[in-house]
Amino acid sequence: MSKTPICQWIWYIGTIVVATMWGTSVAQQAAACPFCSAVSQTFAEEMESMDAVVYAELVEAPDKIPEDSNAPLPKCRFRVAEILKGEQWVKPGTDIEIFFFGTPDKSRKYLMMAADPPELIWSTPIGLSDRCDKYLKEVRELPRDPSRLQFFQTHLEDQDEMICRDAFDEFAKAPYEDMIALRESMDRAQIVAWVKDPQVPSERRKLYLTMLGICGTREDADMLEEMIRFVTAVPQAAEPDPNDPQVERRRQIKGGLDALVASYLSLRGDDGMPAVEESLLDNSNAEFSDTYSAILALRFHGTQTERISHMRILEAFRLVLTKPQMADLVIPDLARWEDWSVIPQLVTLFKDAQEEANWVRVPIVNYLQACPLPEAKQQLEELAKIDAEAVRRASMFMPFPAAAAGKPQVADGSQSDGNSNENTDSSVDAAKDLAQNDPAENVSEMHDSAVAGAAPVEVTMLDSGSHAPKEQRAVSSPAPPTARAVGIVGAIVLIGSALMAFAMYAAKRAQG
């Protein structure tokens, strides 16, 4: 796409905003359970963030909702019965009128929370069962250390859905190290039963698979291997029969395949790699999502555990390079761990890339930018003559972050000295220059600058033109973001995306 100078700068700025904020948001979540997605804030987080928390009773509710959509909605009246937090802002017996769309029940106790005193803004009341009331009281007494997970462990798959969801969210937000500390107190038999239970939602099954990878046995590893091999044992039909139990079982396994593979490798180590490679990485029956799940599991082990050696992970990633439609998924990882042995293979992949799969060219250029070998610089100059636009697009994104652990191997088998990641300023400056000029004329300077200033491991790269998300969990463990911070990050990402979209629109108008 040809762009005017102003469009180039809008595109560049938007790209940097998106890449930076994406990296920040992923890094902030790096400390949490690797394959679990929390549904919402936990009760403990909500109560901590609010200025007032009370138990209230329903005093008055409207007889019915007006049928006229234009009529004003009636409010319910609640009365404060007990104050849990914020005695300076609210008193017992205070009446609160608020919209409530649940089923009114004057026999129930309601949890109400508010913010922004002195004129408090109240959240929607939450009706509590006696069991949930007892649970909340116990939650408020828990210590602020990893031992609190022992309490929530007893409420996983609780009969009260509200408690079950909150206990899951506590685990989903807990650092992986805290889960490891629970190994001796984990109920392995119960965890295995949950993994096998088809009624357990896939998101929660991912947590139980992660826990099984911590407390499981060789017998459990054999069970997990059978599940992995089952996914690609036979090609999937174009129109699977939803009533076929085999189809349903495959669907359930695939719903948590990334956690399944990670758990299996946690139990088997390097000895488990052949099963993963044969079933998911080097198997014509494997779908895109199957291969990507395996890649996510290997990234987890490459950044958060020492169960699988980096060299063994890189060996597995090289298998993916034989699939042009998926090669871009692992090229960033090869660069991060400084595997420069695949330069010839990537150059061939760049040259052979067809129009429908030319997204692979951008990560290849980024790989060569990060490589310190003279051969990479020479190849960049040649590739710029073939596709100058791909080189230009690559210049607008941050270089691949380097590996975090150990001294990575370079192409000649020696180890790098680990001192090539001191500064990112030079690589960013080179990207700015290249965004305005001919990449074929500036590619040498860009390569030298990128090698001298590769980004540190905490930075997460957002790859241009890829058909799948890229995820690299940072080694650092910052505090999890608050809901407000996540909202700000999302807003900035949207702004950056809008700038990029406007640049594309303006460029098209300029051409037309």
N, C-alpha and C positions, 0 to 999 in steps of 0.2 A: 504494500500500500504506500503510495507516494503521499508525503505530507508536507505542507508548508512549514516554515520555521516555527510559527506560533503553535501549530498543531503538534509539532515535534516536542515542544516544551510542555504542552498540556499533557500529552501522552506520557512523557517522561515523569512528570511530577505525579500524575495519577498512579503510574506503575510503582514508583517508590513508596507512595503512601500505602497502597494495597500490600506490597511485599513486606514493608516494615511492620504494619499493624497485624498482618497475618502471622508473622514470626513472633510478635509479642504475645498474641493471644494463645498460640500453641505452646510457647515456652511457659506461660503462666499456668497452663494445665498439665505440664509435664510431670509434676509431682504426684498426680492422682493415679488411681487404679488405671492401668494402661488401656484396658479394653472396655471400660464401663463408662456410660454416659449418664450423669445424674439427671433425674427428671426435673428437679426444682431445688430451691433452697431447702435445707433441712429445718426442722422445727427449731433446733438449737441456733442455727444461723439467723433465722427470722427473728426470734426473740432477742437475740443479741443486737441485731441491727435496728430494732424498733425502740422508740422512746417510752412507750407504755404498752404493757401486756396485762390483760385482765381476763378473769372468768366472768361471764355475764349470763343472765337469765332472760328468756324471752317473755316480755310482759304483755305486749299487744301486737297482733298481726292482722292484716286486712282479711276480710272474709273471702275475697276472691280478687283476681287480677281483672281490671276493666277490659272488656272486649274491644272497646274503641281504641285503636292504636294511637290516636291523637290525644287521648286523655292522659293526664299526669299519673305516673306510677305511684301507688301508695307506699309508704315506708313502714318498716317494723320498728317497734320500740323495745330496746334491750336495757336492762338495768345491771350496773356493775355490782357483782356479788363478792368478788375477791380480787385483790390487786397483786399481781406477780412482779410487776416492774412499773416504775414511774409514779410513785406515791405523791410526788410533788405536782403532778399534772392532772391527776384524776382522783376522785374520792369514792369510797363505797356508797352505793345508793344512787350514783349519778345515772340519769337516763340518757340513752343514746338512740337517736332516730337514724336509721340507715336503710338503704335498699337491701332486701334479702330475697333471693329467688329460690332458696331451698324449700324443703317441706317444713313448715313451722311445727315445732314440738316443744311445748312449754315444760315438759318433763326433763329435757336434756340440758346439759351445761354447754355453753358456747365459749370458744376461745376467740378473743378479739384483740387486735394489735393496732397501734397507731403511731404516727410519726409527725414531725414538724410542730412541736409545741410553740406557743401555748394554745393556739387554735388547732387542736389535734385533728388529723385526717385519719379516719378509721378504715381498716380493711374489712372485707366481707367476713362476717362471723362464721366460724367453723364449728359445726356440731360435733360433740365428742361423746363417744361411748364411755362407759365406766372403765373399760379396759384401756382406752386411749388416755383417759384422765390420769390413771395410775402411771401409764407409760411416760407422760409428759412430766409428772412430778419426779420420776426417777431420772429422766434426762437432765433436768435442771440440777441434780445433785452430782452428776458425773464429773470426774476430773478432766482437766484440759490437756491430757497426754494420751499417747497411743493406747493405753490400757482401756480407754473408753470403748474401744471396738469390741471387747469381750462382751459387754452388755448388748450391743447392737447385734452381735452374732446370734444371740439367743432369740432374736426377733425377726430374723430372715425368714421369709415365707410365713409370717404371722397370719393368723386367721383374720385379723383386722387389717383390711387393705391399706388403710392410712398408716398404720404402724409398719406394715411390711414395706411400703414404699419409702418411708422415712429411714428405716434401717438400711435399705439398699443404698439410698442416697448418701448416707454416712460412709459406707464402704466405698462407693464410687468416687468420693472426694478424698479418701484417705491415701496417703503416700504408700507406694508399694512396699517400702521398707517396714511400715507399720503392720501391713498384712503378714509379712514374713515373720514378724515377732509373735504372731498368734499361732504359729505352726503347732505347738504342743497342745493348745486348747481347741484346735479345730476338730469337729466331728466328721471324720473322713467318710464314714458309712453314710451319713446323712447327705453330705456333699455329693457323693456318687449317685445317690438316689435322685437328687435334684437334677443332676446332669442328664440322667436317663429319662426324667419325667417329661413327657411331651406337653404337659399342661403349663410348664414353667416358661414364661416369656423369654425370648432370645436374649434380651438385654440382661436379664437377671442370670440366665444360664452362663453368659460370658463371665460374670463375677464368680460363679461357682467353679467354672473351668479354671479361672485364674487361681482360685484357692486350692483346687485339686493339684495344680502344678507345684504348689508349695508343700502340701501334706501327703500327696499320693504315693503309691507303691508301684513296683514293676508290673503287677497285675493291672493296675489302672492304666499304665502306659500302653499295655497291650490292647486294652479296650479302646483307648484313644487312637491308636494306630489303625485299628480296624475301621473306625469311623472315618479317618482321613482317607484311607484307601477306598472306602465305599463311595465317596463323593464322585470319583472319576473312574469307578470300576467299569462302567459302560457309558457310551455316549448318551447324552440327554436328548430325548425326543423333542422335535420342533414344537409339538403341542402335547405336553405331558398330561396324562390322565389324572385329574385331581383326586380320584377315588382309589388310586393305586397306593397302597401303604408304603411301597418303596419310594415313590415320588415324594410322599409326605415326609418320610424319614430323611431323605436327601435335603429337602427344603429346611427342615429343622437344624440339621447339621451345618448347612451353609450359613444359617443365620448367625452362628457364632464361630465361624471357621477360623478367624484370626486368633481368637482366644484359645481355641482348641489346639491349633498348631503350636502356639506359644507354650501352652501347658504341657503338651507332649514333649517338646524339646527341653523344657525345664526338668522333666523326669528322665529323659534318655540322653541328653547332651549331644555330643557329636555323633553318637551311634544312631540317633534318630534322624539324621539328615537324609540318608538315602530314601527313606519312605516319603519324606516331604518333597524331595526332588522328583522322584519317580511318579508321584501322584499329582503334584500341583505345579511344578515348575517346568518339567520336561515331559509333558503328557498332552497329546493332542485332544484328549477328552476334557481337559481342564478349561473352564470358561475364564473370561477375564477376571471376574470377581474371585474365583478360586485362587488364581495366581496372585492377585493383589493381596488377598488375605494372608497368604504365605509370606509375601514380602513384608507386610506390616509386622508379622510375628518375628521375622528375622531382624527387622530394625529394632524391635523391642529388646531382643537379646543382645544386639550389637551395642546398644546404648545404656541399658539398665541392668544387665546381668553379665556375668563372666562364664556362663554355662556353655556357650558356643564360642569357639575361637573366631576372631575377625577373619582370618585367612579362610576358614571353612565357610563362613557366610559369603565372602566374596566369590568363592568358587561356585556357590549356588547361584549367586546373582548373575554370574557370567552366562549361565544357561538361558537366562531370559533374553539375552542379547540376540539369540537366534530367532526371536519372534519380533519382527519389526514393529508390529502393532503394540507391543508392550515394552519394548526396550527402554523407552524414556522413563519408565518407572524406577529403574535401578541405576541409571547413569549417574544421578546425583550421589547415590550411595558409594559407587565406585570412586568418585572424586573425593568424597568426604574422607574415605579411608585410604586415599592415595594409592589406588591400584592403577598404575599407569601402563599395565601390560596389554591393555585392550585398545590402544591407539589405532593400530591398523584395522581392527574390526570395526571401530566406530567410524573411521574415515570411509570405509566401504559402505557402511550403513547410511552415512550422510549422502554419498554419491548416488546410491541406489534408491533413496527415499522417493516414493511416488507422491503425487499431489495430495492424495487422500490421507497420507501418513507423514507429511512433511513436518509435523510438529516435533518429530524426533530430532530435527536439525538444531533447534535452539539449545536443548540440554547437551548435545554433543559439542557445540561451540563453547558453552560454559565449562564443560569438562576440560577442553583443550586450553581455555584461558587459565584454569587453575593448575594445570600441569606445569612443573618447572623444567621439563626436558626440552632441549632444543628442537627435537622432532615435532613437538606440539606446536611450537611457533611456526615452523615451516609449513605444517599441515593447515594451520589457520589461514595463512596467506593464500594457499591454494583453494581452500574451501570458500574464501571470500569471493574468489573469481567465479565460483559456481553459483552461489546464492548469497549475494551481498545483503539482501533484506533479512535473511535469517541471522546473519552476524550482527546486523543493526539491532534487531529485536533482542538478541541475547545481551547486547551491551546495556540495555535498559533495566536489567535485573541484577541483583546482587550476586557476586560469585558464590560458588558452592562453599558452605562451611567445611572446615577441616574436621578430621576425626578427633574424638576426645580422649580415647584411652590408648595407651601404648604408643610405640613408634611404628607407624605404618610402613609397609614394604613399598618400594618403588619398582619401576620396571626391571632394573638390573639386579633385583634381589637384595640390595642394600637397604638400610633404614634411614629415613629422613631424620634430621636433627631436631625437628619440631619447632624451629625458630622462624618459620615462614608466615606466621600469623600475627604479626605485631600491630598492623595498622590497616584500616579499610579505606582511609581517605584517598590514597592514590588510585585504587581500583574504581572508586566512585567518580573521581575526576576524569579518569580515562573514559568511563561510560558516558559522561556528559559530552566530552569531545566527540566521541564516536556517534552520538545521537544526532550531531549536526553535520558531520562530514561523511565522506566516502569510506565505508568500512575497509575496503581493500587497501586504502592508503594508510590506515591507522591501526590495522590489526596487530602489527608487531608491538607498537607501544601499548596497546590494550593488554596483550598477553603478558608483557613484562610487568605492567602495573598490577594486574590481577594476581600474578604469582607472588609479587612482593607484598601485597596487602590482602591476602585471603581473609575472609571473615572468620571470627572466632566461632567456636562450636555453639554458643548460645543463640546465634542468628539462625533463623529458619528460612530457607530459600523458597520462594514461590516461583515455580517453573512456568515459563511462557509457553502457550500453545499446546499444553498437554491435555489429554482427554480424561485425566483422572487427578484427584487431589494428591498433593505431595505432603507427607508428614514426616518430620524428623524430630523426635523428642529430645529436648535439651537435657544435658546432664545436670545442670543446676536445678535447684528445687525452691523457687520463690513461693511466697504465700499465694494461695488461690485467690483469684480476683473476686471482688464483690459484684453484686448484680449491677450496680451503677457503673462500675468500671467496664464491665462487659458491654453494656449499652453504649458507652462512649467509643469503645473500640469498634463496635459494629457500625456506628454512625460514621466514623472516620473511614472505614473500609468502603462504605457506600459512597461517600464523597469521592474517594479516589477512583472507584469504579465509574462514577458519573463523569469525572474528568476524562477518563480514558474513552468512554463511549462518545463524549462530545468531540474529542479529537478525531475519532474515526468518522463521525458524521460530517465534521467540517472538512476533512480531507476528501470525502466523497463528493461533497458539494463543490469543492474547488476543482475536482477532476471533471465534474459534469457541466 
